[in-house]
Amino acid sequence: MDIYQKVESLEKAAVLDCEGPPRLTREERKAQFIEHSRVTVTHPQRGKIPVMRTMQTSACEKNCHYCPFQAGRNYQRVTLKPEELASAFVQMQQKKLVDGLFLSSGIIGGGVKAMDKMLDTVDIIRRQYQYHGYIHLKIMPGAETAQIEQAMRLADRLSINLEGANEQRLPLLAPKKDFSQELLPPMYWVHHRRSSLEPWVRPPSVTTQFVVGPANETDQELLTTANQLYREAGLGRAYYSAFSPIQGTTFEDKSKTDPQRQHRLYQADWLLRFYNFTLDDLPFDAQGNLTLNRDPKLVWAETHLHQPLEINRATRPELLRIPGVGPKTADAIIAARRIGPLRDTQQLKKLGVQVDRAAPFILMSGHQPTYQLRLLDT
């Protein structure tokens, strides 16, 4: 394999594309590599930026039952040296094809060795090539604290993927990973270390990911862990990945998780992060799951908002409980009320309110606006 074949293969691996690279000319491989290697992420200061998403190696000794890189699976393994991967990234960046790197890896020889290779790659990019842009680095299970601290200095964002909802569920997904010893402690360590970094070091944000479905966890279990990490460990964001079976893995015969479940988890997660909902506010059913065919905020409102709220007097926390009203819209409503009372739905629409969703739960100067019944909510 030449460098473009290797990087192309690792790019596809990074987005869980299990098909090997086709037989193409070198120039065609270059073009396809460019196409497959780019994803878009949202940067807090710079907005949306194109990022090269790739892996150090697709070889792995772990036996995670859901993973395409599961040890023993018949799959072409590819490894890039730090110098090779750094050079490939910088070439793309200099051609303005990407402006960031998202680097993950399989594990061979333990998490410490795998982490060293990734850190070497990023160190070359930062120091040798003097690249100061966006880098997202995955922390390997078993990485040492010194490595994690180096990653904090080199990267803008770190991923510490829990995969399972808790220590009871993880062994069902990944028997060789340890939830309470390998995965959870680094999240708290990063959180506490942030405050003692030098003033010129901007602490990275931290994300995690859960595999949804095959361990038979409930939505309540997933959101309980995420909520705890938001409050206690400074977690920036949790990602919920609906399980899809991959041929040749231990879980190849398990059922695919309904993507709608993933959607509802994100909606509920958003309520925890931005709408001042508590875990107890979320409308779980008797089994601990969210309703698939209803927005959790709407379910809450139908259960709790027995009397419509007066839009001209409602506080910001009250406004955030109204379906069709988000944080920016709530602020816009409060600002508009300083000028005068809101009297019609056209005013609300201009402020960003989804009127058909909000109307059943609000009054405008004592009168309820007209609305159409919604047969299905998304």
C-alpha positions as a Python dict, from the first residue, in 0.01 Angstrom:
ca = {
    (1, 'M'): (0, 0, 0),
    (2, 'D'): (119, 352, -74),
    (3, 'I'): (49, 638, 164),
    (4, 'Y'): (-276, 740, -7),
    (5, 'Q'): (-412, 385, 7),
    (6, 'K'): (-324, 364, 376),
    (7, 'V'): (-479, 695, 467),
    (8, 'E'): (-785, 629, 254),
    (9, 'S'): (-836, 296, 429),
    (10, 'L'): (-797, 453, 772),
    (11, 'E'): (-1030, 736, 676),
    (12, 'K'): (-1300, 488, 582),
    (13, 'A'): (-1234, 298, 902),
    (14, 'A'): (-1275, 614, 1105),
    (15, 'V'): (-1633, 651, 984),
    (16, 'L'): (-1698, 277, 1027),
    (17, 'D'): (-1703, 202, 653),
    (18, 'C'): (-1622, -168, 648),
    (19, 'E'): (-1554, -201, 276),
    (20, 'G'): (-1192, -200, 166),
    (21, 'P'): (-1054, 63, -73),
    (22, 'P'): (-1133, -9, -440),
    (23, 'R'): (-871, -56, -711),
    (24, 'L'): (-814, 296, -834),
    (25, 'T'): (-536, 491, -997),
    (26, 'R'): (-313, 700, -774),
    (27, 'E'): (-486, 1022, -878),
    (28, 'E'): (-830, 869, -824),
    (29, 'R'): (-719, 752, -481),
    (30, 'K'): (-607, 1103, -398),
    (31, 'A'): (-943, 1245, -501),
    (32, 'Q'): (-1140, 983, -309),
    (33, 'F'): (-918, 1018, -5),
    (34, 'I'): (-995, 1389, 0),
    (35, 'E'): (-1368, 1323, -32),
    (36, 'H'): (-1387, 1053, 237),
    (37, 'S'): (-1147, 1214, 481),
    (38, 'R'): (-1343, 1529, 549),
    (39, 'V'): (-1614, 1575, 807),
    (40, 'T'): (-1754, 1899, 942),
    (41, 'V'): (-1741, 1994, 1309),
    (42, 'T'): (-1868, 2302, 1489),
    (43, 'H'): (-1597, 2503, 1661),
    (44, 'P'): (-1711, 2736, 1943),
    (45, 'Q'): (-1518, 3033, 1804),
    (46, 'R'): (-1482, 2956, 1433),
    (47, 'G'): (-1814, 2793, 1350),
    (48, 'K'): (-1821, 2499, 1109),
    (49, 'I'): (-1483, 2378, 986),
    (50, 'P'): (-1377, 2084, 762),
    (51, 'V'): (-1182, 1824, 959),
    (52, 'M'): (-975, 1524, 854),
    (53, 'R'): (-1105, 1224, 1048),
    (54, 'T'): (-872, 926, 1056),
    (55, 'M'): (-706, 654, 1265),
    (56, 'Q'): (-346, 580, 1358),
    (57, 'T'): (-416, 211, 1301),
    (58, 'S'): (-717, -9, 1237),
    (59, 'A'): (-542, -304, 1406),
    (60, 'C'): (-681, -379, 1752),
    (61, 'E'): (-639, -637, 2027),
    (62, 'K'): (-969, -551, 2198),
    (63, 'N'): (-1276, -767, 2140),
    (64, 'C'): (-1552, -507, 2160),
    (65, 'H'): (-1850, -703, 2033),
    (66, 'Y'): (-2000, -422, 1821),
    (67, 'C'): (-1681, -289, 1663),
    (68, 'P'): (-1564, -345, 1303),
    (69, 'F'): (-1205, -359, 1431),
    (70, 'Q'): (-1279, -638, 1680),
    (71, 'A'): (-978, -865, 1729),
    (72, 'G'): (-1002, -1175, 1512),
    (73, 'R'): (-1241, -1024, 1257),
    (74, 'N'): (-1149, -1075, 893),
    (75, 'Y'): (-1059, -718, 804),
    (76, 'Q'): (-761, -559, 633),
    (77, 'R'): (-559, -380, 900),
    (78, 'V'): (-365, -66, 818),
    (79, 'T'): (-116, 131, 1028),
    (80, 'L'): (43, 471, 966),
    (81, 'K'): (363, 590, 1128),
    (82, 'P'): (335, 924, 1309),
    (83, 'E'): (551, 1093, 1044),
    (84, 'E'): (333, 958, 762),
    (85, 'L'): (4, 1063, 915),
    (86, 'A'): (134, 1406, 1017),
    (87, 'S'): (265, 1469, 666),
    (88, 'A'): (-61, 1358, 501),
    (89, 'F'): (-264, 1588, 724),
    (90, 'V'): (-41, 1890, 672),
    (91, 'Q'): (-51, 1844, 294),
    (92, 'M'): (-431, 1851, 303),
    (93, 'Q'): (-433, 2148, 537),
    (94, 'Q'): (-191, 2346, 321),
    (95, 'K'): (-415, 2286, 20),
    (96, 'K'): (-704, 2425, 227),
    (97, 'L'): (-894, 2098, 197),
    (98, 'V'): (-921, 2059, 575),
    (99, 'D'): (-855, 2280, 873),
    (100, 'G'): (-855, 2035, 1160),
    (101, 'L'): (-777, 1678, 1265),
    (102, 'F'): (-985, 1418, 1449),
    (103, 'L'): (-753, 1130, 1541),
    (104, 'S'): (-851, 793, 1685),
    (105, 'S'): (-683, 452, 1685),
    (106, 'G'): (-711, 82, 1741),
    (107, 'I'): (-507, -65, 2027),
    (108, 'I'): (-206, -293, 1983),
    (109, 'G'): (34, -350, 2271),
    (110, 'G'): (-189, -175, 2523),
    (111, 'G'): (-344, 167, 2556),
    (112, 'V'): (-19, 334, 2661),
    (113, 'K'): (163, 231, 2344),
    (114, 'A'): (-132, 328, 2124),
    (115, 'M'): (-157, 666, 2296),
    (116, 'D'): (215, 729, 2245),
    (117, 'K'): (180, 689, 1868),
    (118, 'M'): (-109, 932, 1855),
    (119, 'L'): (70, 1186, 2073),
    (120, 'D'): (380, 1157, 1854),
    (121, 'T'): (166, 1231, 1548),
    (122, 'V'): (5, 1538, 1700),
    (123, 'D'): (335, 1659, 1845),
    (124, 'I'): (491, 1652, 1496),
    (125, 'I'): (194, 1845, 1357),
    (126, 'R'): (215, 2108, 1631),
    (127, 'R'): (591, 2148, 1670),
    (128, 'Q'): (752, 2049, 1341),
    (129, 'Y'): (482, 2184, 1112),
    (130, 'Q'): (373, 2466, 1346),
    (131, 'Y'): (4, 2394, 1297),
    (132, 'H'): (-204, 2578, 1556),
    (133, 'G'): (-554, 2487, 1439),
    (134, 'Y'): (-819, 2246, 1564),
    (135, 'I'): (-721, 1896, 1685),
    (136, 'H'): (-956, 1642, 1842),
    (137, 'L'): (-778, 1349, 2007),
    (138, 'K'): (-926, 1029, 2144),
    (139, 'I'): (-788, 911, 2479),
    (140, 'M'): (-708, 540, 2475),
    (141, 'P'): (-836, 312, 2754),
    (142, 'G'): (-548, 260, 2996),
    (143, 'A'): (-362, 579, 2900),
    (144, 'E'): (-139, 719, 3175),
    (145, 'T'): (-205, 1054, 3340),
    (146, 'A'): (116, 1199, 3194),
    (147, 'Q'): (-10, 1110, 2847),
    (148, 'I'): (-350, 1261, 2919),
    (149, 'E'): (-185, 1582, 3037),
    (150, 'Q'): (22, 1597, 2719),
    (151, 'A'): (-297, 1545, 2519),
    (152, 'M'): (-458, 1835, 2708),
    (153, 'R'): (-172, 2060, 2598),
    (154, 'L'): (-181, 1948, 2235),
    (155, 'A'): (-553, 1910, 2158),
    (156, 'D'): (-857, 2137, 2152),
    (157, 'R'): (-1096, 1852, 2227),
    (158, 'L'): (-1058, 1511, 2389),
    (159, 'S'): (-1281, 1205, 2353),
    (160, 'I'): (-1306, 957, 2639),
    (161, 'N'): (-1564, 712, 2510),
    (162, 'L'): (-1751, 519, 2779),
    (163, 'E'): (-1947, 311, 2522),
    (164, 'G'): (-2160, 148, 2795),
    (165, 'A'): (-2407, 329, 3020),
    (166, 'N'): (-2236, 210, 3339),
    (167, 'E'): (-2006, -55, 3480),
    (168, 'Q'): (-2281, -317, 3463),
    (169, 'R'): (-2349, -261, 3092),
    (170, 'L'): (-1997, -212, 2955),
    (171, 'P'): (-1884, -578, 2996),
    (172, 'L'): (-2174, -681, 2771),
    (173, 'L'): (-2027, -461, 2497),
    (174, 'A'): (-1653, -463, 2558),
    (175, 'P'): (-1530, -736, 2798),
    (176, 'K'): (-1169, -616, 2789),
    (177, 'K'): (-1248, -259, 2893),
    (178, 'D'): (-1292, -148, 3254),
    (179, 'F'): (-1552, 123, 3315),
    (180, 'S'): (-1456, 224, 3668),
    (181, 'Q'): (-1077, 184, 3636),
    (182, 'E'): (-988, 277, 3276),
    (183, 'L'): (-1262, 501, 3139),
    (184, 'L'): (-1429, 704, 3412),
    (185, 'P'): (-1122, 822, 3612),
    (186, 'P'): (-960, 1011, 3319),
    (187, 'M'): (-1274, 1224, 3281),
    (188, 'Y'): (-1258, 1340, 3641),
    (189, 'W'): (-880, 1377, 3626),
    (190, 'V'): (-903, 1608, 3322),
    (191, 'H'): (-1174, 1812, 3494),
    (192, 'H'): (-964, 1870, 3806),
    (193, 'R'): (-643, 1929, 3609),
    (194, 'R'): (-798, 2205, 3400),
    (195, 'S'): (-775, 2460, 3678),
    (196, 'S'): (-401, 2406, 3734),
    (197, 'L'): (-282, 2437, 3374),
    (198, 'E'): (-65, 2734, 3284),
    (199, 'P'): (-262, 3049, 3195),
    (200, 'W'): (-157, 3028, 2829),
    (201, 'V'): (-291, 2672, 2790),
    (202, 'R'): (-657, 2665, 2687),
    (203, 'P'): (-814, 2356, 2848),
    (204, 'P'): (-971, 2120, 2593),
    (205, 'S'): (-1337, 2030, 2598),
    (206, 'V'): (-1423, 1665, 2664),
    (207, 'T'): (-1678, 1445, 2489),
    (208, 'T'): (-1792, 1087, 2531),
    (209, 'Q'): (-1991, 834, 2329),
    (210, 'F'): (-2243, 563, 2415),
    (211, 'V'): (-2336, 266, 2199),
    (212, 'V'): (-2715, 251, 2225),
    (213, 'G'): (-2909, -73, 2232),
    (214, 'P'): (-2713, -398, 2232),
    (215, 'A'): (-2646, -404, 2608),
    (216, 'N'): (-3020, -365, 2681),
    (217, 'E'): (-2957, -50, 2881),
    (218, 'T'): (-3243, 193, 2939),
    (219, 'D'): (-3256, 555, 2831),
    (220, 'Q'): (-3264, 645, 3199),
    (221, 'E'): (-2932, 466, 3257),
    (222, 'L'): (-2766, 648, 2966),
    (223, 'L'): (-2896, 990, 3063),
    (224, 'T'): (-2820, 935, 3432),
    (225, 'T'): (-2453, 881, 3352),
    (226, 'A'): (-2440, 1169, 3106),
    (227, 'N'): (-2611, 1404, 3350),
    (228, 'Q'): (-2372, 1306, 3628),
    (229, 'L'): (-2073, 1378, 3405),
    (230, 'Y'): (-2215, 1714, 3295),
    (231, 'R'): (-2250, 1816, 3659),
    (232, 'E'): (-1944, 1655, 3817),
    (233, 'A'): (-1679, 1613, 3548),
    (234, 'G'): (-1731, 1910, 3318),
    (235, 'L'): (-1835, 1691, 3024),
    (236, 'G'): (-1884, 1904, 2716),
    (237, 'R'): (-2109, 1671, 2522),
    (238, 'A'): (-2232, 1312, 2509),
    (239, 'Y'): (-2289, 1137, 2177),
    (240, 'Y'): (-2543, 858, 2140),
    (241, 'S'): (-2473, 608, 1863),
    (242, 'A'): (-2763, 381, 1763),
    (243, 'F'): (-2625, 29, 1724),
    (244, 'S'): (-2608, -119, 1377),
    (245, 'P'): (-2483, -480, 1340),
    (246, 'I'): (-2164, -543, 1142),
    (247, 'Q'): (-2099, -873, 969),
    (248, 'G'): (-1820, -1075, 1123),
    (249, 'T'): (-1852, -926, 1472),
    (250, 'T'): (-1990, -1094, 1783),
    (251, 'F'): (-2305, -882, 1757),
    (252, 'E'): (-2368, -943, 1386),
    (253, 'D'): (-2703, -1111, 1460),
    (254, 'K'): (-2832, -852, 1708),
    (255, 'S'): (-3114, -624, 1601),
    (256, 'K'): (-3044, -273, 1481),
    (257, 'T'): (-3141, 1, 1725),
    (258, 'D'): (-3421, 227, 1605),
    (259, 'P'): (-3260, 559, 1499),
    (260, 'Q'): (-3557, 735, 1656),
    (261, 'R'): (-3432, 624, 1996),
    (262, 'Q'): (-3103, 802, 1929),
    (263, 'H'): (-3300, 1112, 1829),
    (264, 'R'): (-3503, 1111, 2152),
    (265, 'L'): (-3188, 1068, 2359),
    (266, 'Y'): (-3036, 1376, 2199),
    (267, 'Q'): (-3354, 1574, 2263),
    (268, 'A'): (-3358, 1472, 2628),
    (269, 'D'): (-2987, 1541, 2661),
    (270, 'W'): (-3048, 1889, 2520),
    (271, 'L'): (-3315, 1949, 2783),
    (272, 'L'): (-3063, 1865, 3056),
    (273, 'R'): (-2791, 2087, 2911),
    (274, 'F'): (-2978, 2395, 2792),
    (275, 'Y'): (-3335, 2396, 2926),
    (276, 'N'): (-3280, 2361, 3302),
    (277, 'F'): (-3451, 2022, 3312),
    (278, 'T'): (-3344, 1781, 3582),
    (279, 'L'): (-3318, 1407, 3538),
    (280, 'D'): (-3639, 1369, 3739),
    (281, 'D'): (-3819, 1598, 3493),
    (282, 'L'): (-3758, 1368, 3197),
    (283, 'P'): (-4068, 1163, 3106),
    (284, 'F'): (-3939, 806, 3131),
    (285, 'D'): (-4192, 525, 3109),
    (286, 'A'): (-4218, 241, 3361),
    (287, 'Q'): (-3928, 61, 3193),
    (288, 'G'): (-3702, 367, 3210),
    (289, 'N'): (-3726, 465, 2843),
    (290, 'L'): (-3844, 769, 2650),
    (291, 'T'): (-4145, 749, 2419),
    (292, 'L'): (-4023, 694, 2064),
    (293, 'N'): (-4304, 878, 1886),
    (294, 'R'): (-4318, 1190, 2104),
    (295, 'D'): (-4078, 1473, 2178),
    (296, 'P'): (-3985, 1442, 2550),
    (297, 'K'): (-4039, 1814, 2604),
    (298, 'L'): (-4390, 1789, 2460),
    (299, 'V'): (-4464, 1484, 2676),
    (300, 'W'): (-4353, 1679, 2983),
    (301, 'A'): (-4567, 1979, 2888),
    (302, 'E'): (-4877, 1768, 2828),
    (303, 'T'): (-4831, 1614, 3172),
    (304, 'H'): (-4741, 1925, 3373),
    (305, 'L'): (-4868, 2240, 3201),
    (306, 'H'): (-5232, 2196, 3298),
    (307, 'Q'): (-5291, 2572, 3271),
    (308, 'P'): (-5148, 2777, 2981),
    (309, 'L'): (-4868, 3019, 3070),
    (310, 'E'): (-4911, 3389, 3006),
    (311, 'I'): (-4636, 3462, 2754),
    (312, 'N'): (-4613, 3826, 2867),
    (313, 'R'): (-4537, 3736, 3229),
    (314, 'A'): (-4361, 3399, 3218),
    (315, 'T'): (-4008, 3388, 3358),
    (316, 'R'): (-3720, 3256, 3151),
    (317, 'P'): (-3726, 2913, 3323),
    (318, 'E'): (-4101, 2896, 3256),
    (319, 'L'): (-4056, 2996, 2892),
    (320, 'L'): (-3800, 2720, 2845),
    (321, 'R'): (-4063, 2463, 2946),
    (322, 'I'): (-4294, 2566, 2661),
    (323, 'P'): (-4269, 2346, 2347),
    (324, 'G'): (-4150, 2548, 2050),
    (325, 'V'): (-3946, 2789, 2265),
    (326, 'G'): (-3568, 2752, 2291),
    (327, 'P'): (-3307, 2945, 2490),
    (328, 'K'): (-3247, 3212, 2222),
    (329, 'T'): (-3619, 3248, 2162),
    (330, 'A'): (-3686, 3284, 2534),
    (331, 'D'): (-3430, 3566, 2550),
    (332, 'A'): (-3589, 3730, 2244),
    (333, 'I'): (-3934, 3715, 2406),
    (334, 'I'): (-3807, 3879, 2724),
    (335, 'A'): (-3633, 4152, 2523),
    (336, 'A'): (-3945, 4216, 2313),
    (337, 'R'): (-4165, 4244, 2623),
    (338, 'R'): (-3960, 4542, 2739),
    (339, 'I'): (-4093, 4732, 2437),
    (340, 'G'): (-4453, 4625, 2480),
    (341, 'P'): (-4682, 4327, 2531),
    (342, 'L'): (-4693, 4050, 2274),
    (343, 'R'): (-5040, 4035, 2122),
    (344, 'D'): (-5038, 3807, 1816),
    (345, 'T'): (-4872, 3496, 1680),
    (346, 'Q'): (-4696, 3683, 1400),
    (347, 'Q'): (-4490, 3859, 1665),
    (348, 'L'): (-4401, 3523, 1815),
    (349, 'K'): (-4301, 3379, 1477),
    (350, 'K'): (-4068, 3673, 1415),
    (351, 'L'): (-3904, 3600, 1751),
    (352, 'G'): (-3846, 3238, 1652),
    (353, 'V'): (-4132, 3065, 1833),
    (354, 'Q'): (-4275, 2751, 1668),
    (355, 'V'): (-4629, 2871, 1720),
    (356, 'D'): (-4818, 2548, 1646),
    (357, 'R'): (-4612, 2370, 1912),
    (358, 'A'): (-4634, 2650, 2167),
    (359, 'A'): (-4996, 2762, 2121),
    (360, 'P'): (-5168, 2490, 2331),
    (361, 'F'): (-4958, 2592, 2631),
    (362, 'I'): (-4965, 2974, 2622),
    (363, 'L'): (-5187, 3277, 2662),
    (364, 'M'): (-5126, 3615, 2498),
    (365, 'S'): (-5274, 3893, 2711),
    (366, 'G'): (-5520, 3642, 2851),
    (367, 'H'): (-5624, 3484, 2519),
    (368, 'Q'): (-5510, 3150, 2379),
    (369, 'P'): (-5392, 3170, 2017),
    (370, 'T'): (-5551, 2944, 1758),
    (371, 'Y'): (-5353, 2641, 1648),
    (372, 'Q'): (-5376, 2319, 1448),
    (373, 'L'): (-5366, 1984, 1622),
    (374, 'R'): (-5046, 1790, 1554),
    (375, 'L'): (-5105, 1425, 1474),
    (376, 'L'): (-4741, 1323, 1498),
    (377, 'D'): (-4456, 1496, 1675),
    (378, 'T'): (-4088, 1479, 1583),
}
